[in-house]
Amino acid sequence: MHNFLPIAYFENQFIEFENAKISVATHALHYGTAAFGGLRGIPDSQNPNQILLFRLDRHCKRLSQSAKFLNYEIPADKIQQIIVDFVKKNRPTVSFYIRPLVYSSGLGIAPRLHNIEKDFLVYGLEMGDYLSPGGISCRISSWYRQEDRSFPLRGKITAAYITSALAKTEAVESGFDEAILMNSQGKVCEATGMNIFIVRNGQLITPGYDQDILEGITRDSILTIARDMGIPVVERPVDKSELFIADEVFLSGTAAKITPVKRIERFELSPERPITDRLKEKLTAIVENKDPDYKEWVYIIPLD
Ligand code: PMP
């Protein structure tokens, strides 16, 4: 069971998490007409009166953009203010995850986006490791990522996650930890809630924005860090067979952080992961606000 943070933002006010309830007739519940964000926060180990949020502005911007696909205008700075207030009200003492959601809150019966009320809510939960940090096994999913001509992939739309749910269940029920999905072109796309990177001959490779991926904020951070560290980086289509012979493979996401992959199908990967380890160490220091070069990525919320 999850430990939810005690206060939620619901219907324009902060209330007890237990009292934040939606109707059975809520449109988003029936048609997936919602979009969400996911951010991590940690208490500042160097100052107990501060909470650190990683790349808050980017998360708010992505959610505001996702809301546009729902015919809902909510400015990024409004989302940001509510999230900051949400954290101040909850005063978390351990590592946590914030889930803001924009959704069709009206009680409609037809799948549409016009003439239906929209709303915004936020809740949170305590969160340690989402996947085993020491490494996981992956299978290639029999489910393919949606394509942009039939689904707005640049939005983090809840309806898309039926594919992730099918893929994750298929993977776990067949003895793996996670699933890697191909895109409609048959190229490597991403995992159920993470982007994917491979390392070959010292080069860091990840599918580009033209490969139907979610525009992951951790992915963007890793690309920047790698370039700054002098690691050669390329964004290009990745073939399935490259996964099996890669020197290193890892998944990236807000929840998953950098999670190394130990095995894909029957192919074991090397336990030596020099580039993954370097990136992971650097990202951890940045998130904890211990790296002066990336201070602008860390939003500090004072609790007093
Ligand atoms: N792909 C999908 C499908 C996701 O749900 C997520 C998690 N938001 C990611 C990738 C990683 O994105 P981020 O690094 O912004 O969390």
Boltz pocket constraint, residues with backbone or C-beta under 6 A from the ligand:
constraints:
  - pocket:
      binder: B
      contacts: [[A, 38], [A, 190], [A, 191], [A, 192], [A, 193], [A, 194], [A, 195], [A, 214], [A, 215], [A, 216], [A, 217], [A, 218], [A, 219], [A, 252], [A, 253], [A, 254], [A, 255]]
      max_distance: 6.0
